[in-house]
């Protein structure tokens, strides 16, 4: 199985959120993102904004966090119908959306 097929299979394994299955949907998302090593933004807080004084390590961490956050949001959006998406993805960081 190639990488694209593996990603697709993992993403398509996530339940579609219907408003009544949030807990189970969240569990599936966490497992899939963890297996794909895309759960960094769910586990770690975003660093403060970078400055000209930011180190290479800080820049690398920020890049990793932003990539993880972007991919997490895309995957989550894929499994939430557009009609209810606004109820669950109000914040720019996925883990802050999970207060329901």
mmCIF file as gemmi writes it, N, C-alpha and C atoms, coordinates in Angstrom:
data_model
loop_
_atom_site.group_PDB
_atom_site.id
_atom_site.type_symbol
_atom_site.label_atom_id
_atom_site.label_alt_id
_atom_site.label_comp_id
_atom_site.label_asym_id
_atom_site.label_entity_id
_atom_site.label_seq_id
_atom_site.pdbx_PDB_ins_code
_atom_site.Cartn_x
_atom_site.Cartn_y
_atom_site.Cartn_z
_atom_site.occupancy
_atom_site.B_iso_or_equiv
_atom_site.pdbx_formal_charge
_atom_site.auth_seq_id
_atom_site.auth_asym_id
_atom_site.pdbx_PDB_model_num
ATOM 1 N N . UNK Axp A 1 ? 0.857 -1.181 0 1 0 ? 1 A 1
ATOM 2 C CA . UNK Axp A 1 ? 0 0 0 1 0 ? 1 A 1
ATOM 3 C C . UNK Axp A 1 ? 0.899 1.24 0 1 0 ? 1 A 1
ATOM 4 N N . UNK Axp A 2 ? 0.655 2.168 -0.912 1 0 ? 2 A 1
ATOM 5 C CA . UNK Axp A 2 ? 1.479 3.378 -0.952 1 0 ? 2 A 1
ATOM 6 C C . UNK Axp A 2 ? 1.007 4.387 0.09 1 0 ? 2 A 1
ATOM 7 N N . UNK Axp A 3 ? 1.791 5.442 0.267 1 0 ? 3 A 1
ATOM 8 C CA . UNK Axp A 3 ? 1.515 6.434 1.309 1 0 ? 3 A 1
ATOM 9 C C . UNK Axp A 3 ? 0.154 7.092 1.123 1 0 ? 3 A 1
ATOM 10 N N . UNK Axp A 4 ? -0.182 7.48 -0.094 1 0 ? 4 A 1
ATOM 11 C CA . UNK Axp A 4 ? -1.472 8.142 -0.357 1 0 ? 4 A 1
ATOM 12 C C . UNK Axp A 4 ? -2.638 7.225 -0.013 1 0 ? 4 A 1
ATOM 13 N N . UNK Axp A 5 ? -2.527 5.95 -0.352 1 0 ? 5 A 1
ATOM 14 C CA . UNK Axp A 5 ? -3.584 4.991 -0.029 1 0 ? 5 A 1
ATOM 15 C C . UNK Axp A 5 ? -3.719 4.803 1.469 1 0 ? 5 A 1
ATOM 16 N N . UNK Axp A 6 ? -2.576 4.768 2.157 1 0 ? 6 A 1
ATOM 17 C CA . UNK Axp A 6 ? -2.581 4.61 3.608 1 0 ? 6 A 1
ATOM 18 C C . UNK Axp A 6 ? -3.245 5.811 4.284 1 0 ? 6 A 1
ATOM 19 N N . UNK Axp A 7 ? -2.897 6.998 3.85 1 0 ? 7 A 1
ATOM 20 C CA . UNK Axp A 7 ? -3.504 8.211 4.411 1 0 ? 7 A 1
ATOM 21 C C . UNK Axp A 7 ? -4.999 8.209 4.164 1 0 ? 7 A 1
ATOM 22 N N . UNK Axp A 8 ? -5.388 7.909 2.948 1 0 ? 8 A 1
ATOM 23 C CA . UNK Axp A 8 ? -6.802 7.881 2.596 1 0 ? 8 A 1
ATOM 24 C C . UNK Axp A 8 ? -7.563 6.858 3.437 1 0 ? 8 A 1
ATOM 25 N N . UNK Axp A 9 ? -6.979 5.687 3.606 1 0 ? 9 A 1
ATOM 26 C CA . UNK Axp A 9 ? -7.634 4.647 4.412 1 0 ? 9 A 1
ATOM 27 C C . UNK Axp A 9 ? -7.799 5.105 5.851 1 0 ? 9 A 1
ATOM 28 N N . UNK Axp A 10 ? -6.768 5.73 6.413 1 0 ? 10 A 1
ATOM 29 C CA . UNK Axp A 10 ? -6.866 6.218 7.79 1 0 ? 10 A 1
ATOM 30 C C . UNK Axp A 10 ? -7.939 7.295 7.928 1 0 ? 10 A 1
ATOM 31 N N . UNK Axp A 11 ? -7.929 8.257 7.027 1 0 ? 11 A 1
ATOM 32 C CA . UNK Axp A 11 ? -8.881 9.363 7.1 1 0 ? 11 A 1
ATOM 33 C C . UNK Axp A 11 ? -10.307 8.854 6.896 1 0 ? 11 A 1
ATOM 34 N N . UNK Axp A 12 ? -10.487 7.948 5.959 1 0 ? 12 A 1
ATOM 35 C CA . UNK Axp A 12 ? -11.828 7.415 5.703 1 0 ? 12 A 1
ATOM 36 C C . UNK Axp A 12 ? -12.315 6.499 6.804 1 0 ? 12 A 1
ATOM 37 N N . UNK Axp A 13 ? -11.441 6.12 7.722 1 0 ? 13 A 1
ATOM 38 C CA . UNK Axp A 13 ? -11.814 5.29 8.863 1 0 ? 13 A 1
ATOM 39 C C . UNK Axp A 13 ? -12.456 6.115 9.985 1 0 ? 13 A 1
ATOM 40 N N . UNK Axp A 14 ? -12.359 7.431 9.903 1 0 ? 14 A 1
ATOM 41 C CA . UNK Axp A 14 ? -12.954 8.297 10.925 1 0 ? 14 A 1
ATOM 42 C C . UNK Axp A 14 ? -14.458 8.371 10.714 1 0 ? 14 A 1
ATOM 43 N N . UNK Axp A 15 ? -15.194 8.187 11.8 1 0 ? 15 A 1
ATOM 44 C CA . UNK Axp A 15 ? -16.65 8.324 11.732 1 0 ? 15 A 1
ATOM 45 C C . UNK Axp A 15 ? -17.027 9.722 11.275 1 0 ? 15 A 1
ATOM 46 N N . UNK Axp A 16 ? -18.15 9.836 10.592 1 0 ? 16 A 1
ATOM 47 C CA . UNK Axp A 16 ? -18.676 11.154 10.256 1 0 ? 16 A 1
ATOM 48 C C . UNK Axp A 16 ? -19.399 11.664 11.5 1 0 ? 16 A 1
ATOM 49 N N . UNK Axp A 17 ? -19.057 12.857 11.92 1 0 ? 17 A 1
ATOM 50 C CA . UNK Axp A 17 ? -19.688 13.461 13.091 1 0 ? 17 A 1
ATOM 51 C C . UNK Axp A 17 ? -21.118 13.843 12.732 1 0 ? 17 A 1
ATOM 52 N N . UNK Axp A 18 ? -22.065 13.396 13.559 1 0 ? 18 A 1
ATOM 53 C CA . UNK Axp A 18 ? -23.469 13.703 13.267 1 0 ? 18 A 1
ATOM 54 C C . UNK Axp A 18 ? -24.135 14.527 14.363 1 0 ? 18 A 1
ATOM 55 N N . UNK Axp A 19 ? -23.381 14.935 15.353 1 0 ? 19 A 1
ATOM 56 C CA . UNK Axp A 19 ? -23.943 15.733 16.434 1 0 ? 19 A 1
ATOM 57 C C . UNK Axp A 19 ? -24.262 14.919 17.675 1 0 ? 19 A 1
ATOM 58 N N . UNK Axp A 20 ? -24.432 13.609 17.509 1 0 ? 20 A 1
ATOM 59 C CA . UNK Axp A 20 ? -24.739 12.767 18.663 1 0 ? 20 A 1
ATOM 60 C C . UNK Axp A 20 ? -23.603 11.8 19.002 1 0 ? 20 A 1
ATOM 61 N N . UNK Axp A 21 ? -22.593 11.728 18.155 1 0 ? 21 A 1
ATOM 62 C CA . UNK Axp A 21 ? -21.506 10.77 18.353 1 0 ? 21 A 1
ATOM 63 C C . UNK Axp A 21 ? -20.162 11.462 18.584 1 0 ? 21 A 1
ATOM 64 N N . UNK Axp A 22 ? -20.193 12.633 19.213 1 0 ? 22 A 1
ATOM 65 C CA . UNK Axp A 22 ? -18.978 13.426 19.376 1 0 ? 22 A 1
ATOM 66 C C . UNK Axp A 22 ? -17.868 12.664 20.091 1 0 ? 22 A 1
ATOM 67 N N . UNK Axp A 23 ? -18.177 11.998 21.191 1 0 ? 23 A 1
ATOM 68 C CA . UNK Axp A 23 ? -17.145 11.316 21.974 1 0 ? 23 A 1
ATOM 69 C C . UNK Axp A 23 ? -16.456 10.238 21.135 1 0 ? 23 A 1
ATOM 70 N N . UNK Axp A 24 ? -17.219 9.429 20.419 1 0 ? 24 A 1
ATOM 71 C CA . UNK Axp A 24 ? -16.654 8.368 19.588 1 0 ? 24 A 1
ATOM 72 C C . UNK Axp A 24 ? -15.875 8.962 18.416 1 0 ? 24 A 1
ATOM 73 N N . UNK Axp A 25 ? -16.409 10.023 17.804 1 0 ? 25 A 1
ATOM 74 C CA . UNK Axp A 25 ? -15.732 10.707 16.695 1 0 ? 25 A 1
ATOM 75 C C . UNK Axp A 25 ? -14.381 11.249 17.158 1 0 ? 25 A 1
ATOM 76 N N . UNK Axp A 26 ? -14.365 11.896 18.313 1 0 ? 26 A 1
ATOM 77 C CA . UNK Axp A 26 ? -13.137 12.468 18.859 1 0 ? 26 A 1
ATOM 78 C C . UNK Axp A 26 ? -12.091 11.374 19.093 1 0 ? 26 A 1
ATOM 79 N N . UNK Axp A 27 ? -12.508 10.239 19.637 1 0 ? 27 A 1
ATOM 80 C CA . UNK Axp A 27 ? -11.594 9.115 19.858 1 0 ? 27 A 1
ATOM 81 C C . UNK Axp A 27 ? -10.977 8.653 18.539 1 0 ? 27 A 1
ATOM 82 N N . UNK Axp A 28 ? -11.805 8.535 17.506 1 0 ? 28 A 1
ATOM 83 C CA . UNK Axp A 28 ? -11.306 8.106 16.191 1 0 ? 28 A 1
ATOM 84 C C . UNK Axp A 28 ? -10.308 9.108 15.634 1 0 ? 28 A 1
ATOM 85 N N . UNK Axp A 29 ? -10.624 10.403 15.748 1 0 ? 29 A 1
ATOM 86 C CA . UNK Axp A 29 ? -9.73 11.44 15.236 1 0 ? 29 A 1
ATOM 87 C C . UNK Axp A 29 ? -8.384 11.371 15.958 1 0 ? 29 A 1
ATOM 88 N N . UNK Axp A 30 ? -8.402 11.254 17.265 1 0 ? 30 A 1
ATOM 89 C CA . UNK Axp A 30 ? -7.156 11.201 18.044 1 0 ? 30 A 1
ATOM 90 C C . UNK Axp A 30 ? -6.318 9.987 17.645 1 0 ? 30 A 1
ATOM 91 N N . UNK Axp A 31 ? -6.947 8.841 17.481 1 0 ? 31 A 1
ATOM 92 C CA . UNK Axp A 31 ? -6.221 7.624 17.096 1 0 ? 31 A 1
ATOM 93 C C . UNK Axp A 31 ? -5.616 7.785 15.704 1 0 ? 31 A 1
ATOM 94 N N . UNK Axp A 32 ? -6.409 8.244 14.751 1 0 ? 32 A 1
ATOM 95 C CA . UNK Axp A 32 ? -5.92 8.386 13.373 1 0 ? 32 A 1
ATOM 96 C C . UNK Axp A 32 ? -4.793 9.408 13.303 1 0 ? 32 A 1
ATOM 97 N N . UNK Axp A 33 ? -4.975 10.567 13.924 1 0 ? 33 A 1
ATOM 98 C CA . UNK Axp A 33 ? -3.92 11.581 13.884 1 0 ? 33 A 1
ATOM 99 C C . UNK Axp A 33 ? -2.655 11.089 14.581 1 0 ? 33 A 1
ATOM 100 N N . UNK Axp A 34 ? -2.818 10.34 15.659 1 0 ? 34 A 1
ATOM 101 C CA . UNK Axp A 34 ? -1.661 9.78 16.351 1 0 ? 34 A 1
ATOM 102 C C . UNK Axp A 34 ? -0.93 8.762 15.493 1 0 ? 34 A 1
ATOM 103 N N . UNK Axp A 35 ? -1.665 7.885 14.821 1 0 ? 35 A 1
ATOM 104 C CA . UNK Axp A 35 ? -1.046 6.886 13.951 1 0 ? 35 A 1
ATOM 105 C C . UNK Axp A 35 ? -0.33 7.531 12.77 1 0 ? 35 A 1
ATOM 106 N N . UNK Axp A 36 ? -0.813 8.672 12.348 1 0 ? 36 A 1
ATOM 107 C CA . UNK Axp A 36 ? -0.217 9.377 11.212 1 0 ? 36 A 1
ATOM 108 C C . UNK Axp A 36 ? 0.852 10.373 11.666 1 0 ? 36 A 1
ATOM 109 N N . UNK Axp A 37 ? 1.12 10.418 12.965 1 0 ? 37 A 1
ATOM 110 C CA . UNK Axp A 37 ? 2.085 11.349 13.561 1 0 ? 37 A 1
ATOM 111 C C . UNK Axp A 37 ? 1.727 12.806 13.229 1 0 ? 37 A 1
ATOM 112 N N . UNK Axp A 38 ? 0.424 13.103 13.301 1 0 ? 38 A 1
ATOM 113 C CA . UNK Axp A 38 ? -0.06 14.459 13.046 1 0 ? 38 A 1
ATOM 114 C C . UNK Axp A 38 ? -0.746 15.056 14.272 1 0 ? 38 A 1
ATOM 115 N N . UNK Axp A 39 ? -0.516 14.478 15.428 1 0 ? 39 A 1
ATOM 116 C CA . UNK Axp A 39 ? -1.221 14.92 16.635 1 0 ? 39 A 1
ATOM 117 C C . UNK Axp A 39 ? -0.428 15.913 17.476 1 0 ? 39 A 1
ATOM 118 N N . UNK Axp A 40 ? 0.677 16.417 16.964 1 0 ? 40 A 1
ATOM 119 C CA . UNK Axp A 40 ? 1.527 17.328 17.727 1 0 ? 40 A 1
ATOM 120 C C . UNK Axp A 40 ? 0.762 18.559 18.206 1 0 ? 40 A 1
ATOM 121 N N . UNK Axp A 41 ? -0.043 19.161 17.326 1 0 ? 41 A 1
ATOM 122 C CA . UNK Axp A 41 ? -0.802 20.366 17.696 1 0 ? 41 A 1
ATOM 123 C C . UNK Axp A 41 ? -1.906 20.052 18.71 1 0 ? 41 A 1
ATOM 124 N N . UNK Axp A 42 ? -2.277 18.796 18.813 1 0 ? 42 A 1
ATOM 125 C CA . UNK Axp A 42 ? -3.282 18.413 19.806 1 0 ? 42 A 1
ATOM 126 C C . UNK Axp A 42 ? -2.65 18.232 21.184 1 0 ? 42 A 1
ATOM 127 N N . UNK Axp A 43 ? -1.374 17.895 21.186 1 0 ? 43 A 1
ATOM 128 C CA . UNK Axp A 43 ? -0.676 17.625 22.44 1 0 ? 43 A 1
ATOM 129 C C . UNK Axp A 43 ? 0.07 18.825 23.004 1 0 ? 43 A 1
ATOM 130 N N . UNK Axp A 44 ? 0.499 19.722 22.136 1 0 ? 44 A 1
ATOM 131 C CA . UNK Axp A 44 ? 1.363 20.824 22.555 1 0 ? 44 A 1
ATOM 132 C C . UNK Axp A 44 ? 0.71 22.183 22.279 1 0 ? 44 A 1
ATOM 133 N N . UNK Axp A 45 ? 0.936 23.125 23.174 1 0 ? 45 A 1
ATOM 134 C CA . UNK Axp A 45 ? 0.462 24.49 22.951 1 0 ? 45 A 1
ATOM 135 C C . UNK Axp A 45 ? 1.274 25.141 21.842 1 0 ? 45 A 1
ATOM 136 N N . UNK Axp A 46 ? 0.654 26.063 21.157 1 0 ? 46 A 1
ATOM 137 C CA . UNK Axp A 46 ? 1.345 26.828 20.123 1 0 ? 46 A 1
ATOM 138 C C . UNK Axp A 46 ? 2.346 27.757 20.807 1 0 ? 46 A 1
ATOM 139 N N . UNK Axp A 47 ? 3.536 27.861 20.239 1 0 ? 47 A 1
ATOM 140 C CA . UNK Axp A 47 ? 4.532 28.789 20.767 1 0 ? 47 A 1
ATOM 141 C C . UNK Axp A 47 ? 4.07 30.227 20.548 1 0 ? 47 A 1
ATOM 142 N N . UNK Axp A 48 ? 4.651 31.132 21.281 1 0 ? 48 A 1
ATOM 143 C CA . UNK Axp A 48 ? 4.416 32.551 21.027 1 0 ? 48 A 1
ATOM 144 C C . UNK Axp A 48 ? 4.9 32.864 19.617 1 0 ? 48 A 1
ATOM 145 N N . UNK Axp A 49 ? 4.407 33.953 19.053 1 0 ? 49 A 1
ATOM 146 C CA . UNK Axp A 49 ? 4.821 34.333 17.709 1 0 ? 49 A 1
ATOM 147 C C . UNK Axp A 49 ? 6.337 34.454 17.634 1 0 ? 49 A 1
ATOM 148 N N . UNK Axp A 50 ? 6.868 34.029 16.506 1 0 ? 50 A 1
ATOM 149 C CA . UNK Axp A 50 ? 8.314 34.109 16.299 1 0 ? 50 A 1
ATOM 150 C C . UNK Axp A 50 ? 8.743 35.56 16.098 1 0 ? 50 A 1
ATOM 151 N N . UNK Axp A 51 ? 9.969 35.821 16.477 1 0 ? 51 A 1
ATOM 152 C CA . UNK Axp A 51 ? 10.563 37.151 16.295 1 0 ? 51 A 1
ATOM 153 C C . UNK Axp A 51 ? 11.904 36.981 15.6 1 0 ? 51 A 1
ATOM 154 N N . UNK Axp A 52 ? 12.543 38.076 15.323 1 0 ? 52 A 1
ATOM 155 C CA . UNK Axp A 52 ? 13.875 38 14.706 1 0 ? 52 A 1
ATOM 156 C C . UNK Axp A 52 ? 14.888 37.357 15.657 1 0 ? 52 A 1
ATOM 157 N N . UNK Axp A 53 ? 14.575 37.336 16.95 1 0 ? 53 A 1
ATOM 158 C CA . UNK Axp A 53 ? 15.466 36.722 17.94 1 0 ? 53 A 1
ATOM 159 C C . UNK Axp A 53 ? 15.176 35.232 18.154 1 0 ? 53 A 1
ATOM 160 N N . UNK Axp A 54 ? 14.158 34.693 17.49 1 0 ? 54 A 1
ATOM 161 C CA . UNK Axp A 54 ? 13.807 33.281 17.666 1 0 ? 54 A 1
ATOM 162 C C . UNK Axp A 54 ? 14.928 32.385 17.163 1 0 ? 54 A 1
ATOM 163 N N . UNK Axp A 55 ? 15.135 31.312 17.883 1 0 ? 55 A 1
ATOM 164 C CA . UNK Axp A 55 ? 16.196 30.365 17.526 1 0 ? 55 A 1
ATOM 165 C C . UNK Axp A 55 ? 15.744 29.451 16.391 1 0 ? 55 A 1
ATOM 166 N N . UNK Axp A 56 ? 16.702 28.762 15.81 1 0 ? 56 A 1
ATOM 167 C CA . UNK Axp A 56 ? 16.402 27.779 14.77 1 0 ? 56 A 1
ATOM 168 C C . UNK Axp A 56 ? 15.501 26.688 15.325 1 0 ? 56 A 1
ATOM 169 N N . UNK Axp A 57 ? 15.754 26.285 16.553 1 0 ? 57 A 1
ATOM 170 C CA . UNK Axp A 57 ? 14.927 25.252 17.193 1 0 ? 57 A 1
ATOM 171 C C . UNK Axp A 57 ? 13.489 25.74 17.356 1 0 ? 57 A 1
ATOM 172 N N . UNK Axp A 58 ? 13.302 26.976 17.803 1 0 ? 58 A 1
ATOM 173 C CA . UNK Axp A 58 ? 11.956 27.53 17.958 1 0 ? 58 A 1
ATOM 174 C C . UNK Axp A 58 ? 11.245 27.591 16.612 1 0 ? 58 A 1
ATOM 175 N N . UNK Axp A 59 ? 11.968 27.967 15.57 1 0 ? 59 A 1
ATOM 176 C CA . UNK Axp A 59 ? 11.378 28.031 14.229 1 0 ? 59 A 1
ATOM 177 C C . UNK Axp A 59 ? 10.981 26.639 13.743 1 0 ? 59 A 1
ATOM 178 N N . UNK Axp A 60 ? 11.806 25.676 14.025 1 0 ? 60 A 1
ATOM 179 C CA . UNK Axp A 60 ? 11.517 24.298 13.643 1 0 ? 60 A 1
ATOM 180 C C . UNK Axp A 60 ? 10.289 23.766 14.383 1 0 ? 60 A 1
ATOM 181 N N . UNK Axp A 61 ? 10.208 24.054 15.679 1 0 ? 61 A 1
ATOM 182 C CA . UNK Axp A 61 ? 9.061 23.633 16.486 1 0 ? 61 A 1
ATOM 183 C C . UNK Axp A 61 ? 7.783 24.29 15.979 1 0 ? 61 A 1
ATOM 184 N N . UNK Axp A 62 ? 7.864 25.571 15.657 1 0 ? 62 A 1
ATOM 185 C CA . UNK Axp A 62 ? 6.693 26.28 15.153 1 0 ? 62 A 1
ATOM 186 C C . UNK Axp A 62 ? 6.239 25.71 13.814 1 0 ? 62 A 1
ATOM 187 N N . UNK Axp A 63 ? 7.19 25.399 12.949 1 0 ? 63 A 1
ATOM 188 C CA . UNK Axp A 63 ? 6.847 24.811 11.648 1 0 ? 63 A 1
ATOM 189 C C . UNK Axp A 63 ? 6.159 23.461 11.838 1 0 ? 63 A 1
ATOM 190 N N . UNK Axp A 64 ? 6.695 22.638 12.733 1 0 ? 64 A 1
ATOM 191 C CA . UNK Axp A 64 ? 6.09 21.335 13.025 1 0 ? 64 A 1
ATOM 192 C C . UNK Axp A 64 ? 4.681 21.517 13.58 1 0 ? 64 A 1
ATOM 193 N N . UNK Axp A 65 ? 4.505 22.457 14.5 1 0 ? 65 A 1
ATOM 194 C CA . UNK Axp A 65 ? 3.198 22.689 15.099 1 0 ? 65 A 1
ATOM 195 C C . UNK Axp A 65 ? 2.192 23.172 14.044 1 0 ? 65 A 1
ATOM 196 N N . UNK Axp A 66 ? 2.604 24.122 13.217 1 0 ? 66 A 1
ATOM 197 C CA . UNK Axp A 66 ? 1.691 24.666 12.2 1 0 ? 66 A 1
ATOM 198 C C . UNK Axp A 66 ? 1.297 23.61 11.174 1 0 ? 66 A 1
ATOM 199 N N . UNK Axp A 67 ? 2.23 22.767 10.766 1 0 ? 67 A 1
ATOM 200 C CA . UNK Axp A 67 ? 1.913 21.684 9.823 1 0 ? 67 A 1
ATOM 201 C C . UNK Axp A 67 ? 0.936 20.706 10.461 1 0 ? 67 A 1
ATOM 202 N N . UNK Axp A 68 ? 1.179 20.327 11.701 1 0 ? 68 A 1
ATOM 203 C CA . UNK Axp A 68 ? 0.293 19.417 12.409 1 0 ? 68 A 1
ATOM 204 C C . UNK Axp A 68 ? -1.096 20.034 12.563 1 0 ? 68 A 1
ATOM 205 N N . UNK Axp A 69 ? -1.151 21.295 12.926 1 0 ? 69 A 1
ATOM 206 C CA . UNK Axp A 69 ? -2.427 21.982 13.108 1 0 ? 69 A 1
ATOM 207 C C . UNK Axp A 69 ? -3.197 22.037 11.786 1 0 ? 69 A 1
ATOM 208 N N . UNK Axp A 70 ? -2.521 22.4 10.716 1 0 ? 70 A 1
ATOM 209 C CA . UNK Axp A 70 ? -3.158 22.493 9.403 1 0 ? 70 A 1
ATOM 210 C C . UNK Axp A 70 ? -3.725 21.139 8.961 1 0 ? 70 A 1
ATOM 211 N N . UNK Axp A 71 ? -2.927 20.1 9.051 1 0 ? 71 A 1
ATOM 212 C CA . UNK Axp A 71 ? -3.379 18.774 8.634 1 0 ? 71 A 1
ATOM 213 C C . UNK Axp A 71 ? -4.506 18.257 9.536 1 0 ? 71 A 1
ATOM 214 N N . UNK Axp A 72 ? -4.402 18.514 10.831 1 0 ? 72 A 1
ATOM 215 C CA . UNK Axp A 72 ? -5.459 18.092 11.759 1 0 ? 72 A 1
ATOM 216 C C . UNK Axp A 72 ? -6.788 18.741 11.388 1 0 ? 72 A 1
ATOM 217 N N . UNK Axp A 73 ? -6.764 20.033 11.129 1 0 ? 73 A 1
ATOM 218 C CA . UNK Axp A 73 ? -7.992 20.738 10.752 1 0 ? 73 A 1
ATOM 219 C C . UNK Axp A 73 ? -8.568 20.197 9.444 1 0 ? 73 A 1
ATOM 220 N N . UNK Axp A 74 ? -7.708 19.946 8.471 1 0 ? 74 A 1
ATOM 221 C CA . UNK Axp A 74 ? -8.19 19.41 7.193 1 0 ? 74 A 1
ATOM 222 C C . UNK Axp A 74 ? -8.846 18.048 7.384 1 0 ? 74 A 1
ATOM 223 N N . UNK Axp A 75 ? -8.219 17.193 8.159 1 0 ? 75 A 1
ATOM 224 C CA . UNK Axp A 75 ? -8.762 15.854 8.397 1 0 ? 75 A 1
ATOM 225 C C . UNK Axp A 75 ? -10.063 15.937 9.181 1 0 ? 75 A 1
ATOM 226 N N . UNK Axp A 76 ? -10.116 16.797 10.184 1 0 ? 76 A 1
ATOM 227 C CA . UNK Axp A 76 ? -11.339 16.954 10.962 1 0 ? 76 A 1
ATOM 228 C C . UNK Axp A 76 ? -12.47 17.487 10.086 1 0 ? 76 A 1
ATOM 229 N N . UNK Axp A 77 ? -12.182 18.485 9.262 1 0 ? 77 A 1
ATOM 230 C CA . UNK Axp A 77 ? -13.207 19.042 8.375 1 0 ? 77 A 1
ATOM 231 C C . UNK Axp A 77 ? -13.759 17.988 7.431 1 0 ? 77 A 1
ATOM 232 N N . UNK Axp A 78 ? -12.901 17.08 7 1 0 ? 78 A 1
ATOM 233 C CA . UNK Axp A 78 ? -13.321 16.009 6.092 1 0 ? 78 A 1
ATOM 234 C C . UNK Axp A 78 ? -14.41 15.135 6.72 1 0 ? 78 A 1
ATOM 235 N N . UNK Axp A 79 ? -14.396 15.009 8.033 1 0 ? 79 A 1
ATOM 236 C CA . UNK Axp A 79 ? -15.334 14.102 8.705 1 0 ? 79 A 1
ATOM 237 C C . UNK Axp A 79 ? -16.493 14.824 9.393 1 0 ? 79 A 1
ATOM 238 N N . UNK Axp A 80 ? -16.635 16.124 9.129 1 0 ? 80 A 1
ATOM 239 C CA . UNK Axp A 80 ? -17.74 16.89 9.712 1 0 ? 80 A 1
ATOM 240 C C . UNK Axp A 80 ? -18.571 17.475 8.573 1 0 ? 80 A 1
ATOM 241 N N . UNK Axp A 81 ? -19.847 17.145 8.502 1 0 ? 81 A 1
ATOM 242 C CA . UNK Axp A 81 ? -20.685 17.719 7.448 1 0 ? 81 A 1
ATOM 243 C C . UNK Axp A 81 ? -20.679 19.244 7.519 1 0 ? 81 A 1
ATOM 244 N N . UNK Axp A 82 ? -20.697 19.877 6.364 1 0 ? 82 A 1
ATOM 245 C CA . UNK Axp A 82 ? -20.618 21.328 6.304 1 0 ? 82 A 1
ATOM 246 C C . UNK Axp A 82 ? -21.736 21.998 7.112 1 0 ? 82 A 1
ATOM 247 N N . UNK Axp A 83 ? -22.895 21.379 7.172 1 0 ? 83 A 1
ATOM 248 C CA . UNK Axp A 83 ? -24.044 21.958 7.875 1 0 ? 83 A 1
ATOM 249 C C . UNK Axp A 83 ? -23.788 22.153 9.369 1 0 ? 83 A 1
ATOM 250 N N . UNK Axp A 84 ? -22.922 21.324 9.957 1 0 ? 84 A 1
ATOM 251 C CA . UNK Axp A 84 ? -22.659 21.449 11.402 1 0 ? 84 A 1
ATOM 252 C C . UNK Axp A 84 ? -21.209 21.81 11.704 1 0 ? 84 A 1
ATOM 253 N N . UNK Axp A 85 ? -20.401 21.997 10.682 1 0 ? 85 A 1
ATOM 254 C CA . UNK Axp A 85 ? -18.972 22.259 10.869 1 0 ? 85 A 1
ATOM 255 C C . UNK Axp A 85 ? -18.706 23.463 11.775 1 0 ? 85 A 1
ATOM 256 N N . UNK Axp A 86 ? -19.458 24.531 11.623 1 0 ? 86 A 1
ATOM 257 C CA . UNK Axp A 86 ? -19.255 25.735 12.418 1 0 ? 86 A 1
ATOM 258 C C . UNK Axp A 86 ? -19.451 25.518 13.905 1 0 ? 86 A 1
ATOM 259 N N . UNK Axp A 87 ? -20.279 24.556 14.268 1 0 ? 87 A 1
ATOM 260 C CA . UNK Axp A 87 ? -20.516 24.265 15.684 1 0 ? 87 A 1
ATOM 261 C C . UNK Axp A 87 ? -19.296 23.635 16.347 1 0 ? 87 A 1
ATOM 262 N N . UNK Axp A 88 ? -18.474 22.958 15.565 1 0 ? 88 A 1
ATOM 263 C CA . UNK Axp A 88 ? -17.371 22.191 16.125 1 0 ? 88 A 1
ATOM 264 C C . UNK Axp A 88 ? -15.993 22.772 15.84 1 0 ? 88 A 1
ATOM 265 N N . UNK Axp A 89 ? -15.878 23.588 14.824 1 0 ? 89 A 1
ATOM 266 C CA . UNK Axp A 89 ? -14.568 24.136 14.467 1 0 ? 89 A 1
ATOM 267 C C . UNK Axp A 89 ? -14.602 25.66 14.492 1 0 ? 89 A 1
ATOM 268 N N . UNK Axp A 90 ? -14.898 26.211 15.639 1 0 ? 90 A 1
ATOM 269 C CA . UNK Axp A 90 ? -14.948 27.669 15.804 1 0 ? 90 A 1
ATOM 270 C C . UNK Axp A 90 ? -13.574 28.272 16.032 1 0 ? 90 A 1
ATOM 271 N N . UNK Axp A 91 ? -12.65 27.494 16.515 1 0 ? 91 A 1
ATOM 272 C CA . UNK Axp A 91 ? -11.323 27.989 16.892 1 0 ? 91 A 1
ATOM 273 C C . UNK Axp A 91 ? -10.292 27.554 15.86 1 0 ? 91 A 1
ATOM 274 N N . UNK Axp A 92 ? -9.194 28.304 15.727 1 0 ? 92 A 1
ATOM 275 C CA . UNK Axp A 92 ? -8.171 27.941 14.746 1 0 ? 92 A 1
ATOM 276 C C . UNK Axp A 92 ? -7.27 26.783 15.162 1 0 ? 92 A 1
ATOM 277 N N . UNK Axp A 93 ? -7.433 26.28 16.38 1 0 ? 93 A 1
ATOM 278 C CA . UNK Axp A 93 ? -6.644 25.155 16.85 1 0 ? 93 A 1
ATOM 279 C C . UNK Axp A 93 ? -7.59 24.01 17.195 1 0 ? 93 A 1
ATOM 280 N N . UNK Axp A 94 ? -7.392 22.823 16.602 1 0 ? 94 A 1
ATOM 281 C CA . UNK Axp A 94 ? -8.32 21.715 16.803 1 0 ? 94 A 1
ATOM 282 C C . UNK Axp A 94 ? -8.618 21.373 18.256 1 0 ? 94 A 1
ATOM 283 N N . UNK Axp A 95 ? -7.606 21.322 19.091 1 0 ? 95 A 1
ATOM 284 C CA . UNK Axp A 95 ? -7.864 20.862 20.46 1 0 ? 95 A 1
ATOM 285 C C . UNK Axp A 95 ? -8.731 21.845 21.239 1 0 ? 95 A 1
ATOM 286 N N . UNK Axp A 96 ? -8.772 23.099 20.828 1 0 ? 96 A 1
ATOM 287 C CA . UNK Axp A 96 ? -9.629 24.073 21.49 1 0 ? 96 A 1
ATOM 288 C C . UNK Axp A 96 ? -11.076 23.945 21.028 1 0 ? 96 A 1
ATOM 289 N N . UNK Axp A 97 ? -11.302 23.171 19.994 1 0 ? 97 A 1
ATOM 290 C CA . UNK Axp A 97 ? -12.651 22.923 19.505 1 0 ? 97 A 1
ATOM 291 C C . UNK Axp A 97 ? -13.319 21.813 20.32 1 0 ? 97 A 1
ATOM 292 N N . UNK Axp A 98 ? -12.552 21.12 21.127 1 0 ? 98 A 1
ATOM 293 C CA . UNK Axp A 98 ? -13.059 19.933 21.797 1 0 ? 98 A 1
ATOM 294 C C . UNK Axp A 98 ? -13.581 20.202 23.186 1 0 ? 98 A 1
ATOM 295 N N . UNK Axp A 99 ? -14.241 21.306 23.377 1 0 ? 99 A 1
ATOM 296 C CA . UNK Axp A 99 ? -14.789 21.617 24.686 1 0 ? 99 A 1
ATOM 297 C C . UNK Axp A 99 ? -16.224 21.138 24.824 1 0 ? 99 A 1
ATOM 298 N N . UNK Axp A 100 ? -16.773 20.555 23.787 1 0 ? 100 A 1
ATOM 299 C CA . UNK Axp A 100 ? -18.162 20.057 23.834 1 0 ? 100 A 1
ATOM 300 C C . UNK Axp A 100 ? -18.24 18.819 24.685 1 0 ? 100 A 1
